[in-house]
């Protein structure tokens, strides 16, 4: 059992490391990639994001291969386990995970130059934030979410002060409608019929078109083009997410 727990610790560290350098692990899982194929995708992403040279690529590739081997070993041992870890063992897991992540960080720091390492830590921070959101839910208020969304759009689209005000009002209006819809659905206490689902879908499509028209009137041509690209990316991710649940 002790060996199994150690393997578990290594696996958690491996998964954490893999996710640190690739922000789309779920997509790899859906595509049923082999460990070698996932490693290659991770490496390709890092090479692109950090401009790795040939020597760095070889070093990171070796690091990924080592961790993948440990992950596969853990998977095999995990199948034989029929008991849950105790509180003390969980605490030991946590400490070992931190140690493993620190070791991964040190190895990457030794491989990368200062600028690359800064970018890599930023990628990790961004992914950890998304992971927390997915794992623990979004506890922000609608106003806080709107503000965060507005800040992102301001950065991505370089919005002027006047545009920020208009987009902020648009986001607030949309959030109000969403909260009203959620409340009405909660109050009914029953699942919607097929006819109601169809009507809701139609209403959502109309709302999307209205929002698109308003954004088009607020943004300039270049900003609108970027915004539609962001919308498409989000829509594609939502489709993939729904596929995962099927």
Buried (B, 14 or more C-beta within 10 A) or exposed (E): EEEBBBBBBBBBBBBBBBBBBBBBBBBBEEEEBEBEEBBBBBBEBBBEBBEBEEEBBEBBBEBBEEBBEBBEBBEEBEEEEEEEBEEEBEEBBEEBBEEBBEEBBEBBBEBBEEEBBEBBBEBBEEBEEEBEEEEEEEEEEBEEEBBEBBEEBBEEBEBEEEBBEBBBEBBBBBBEEEEEBEEEBEEEEEEEEEEEEEEEEEEEEEBEEEBBEBBBEBBEEEBBEBBBEBBEEEEEEEEEEEEEEE
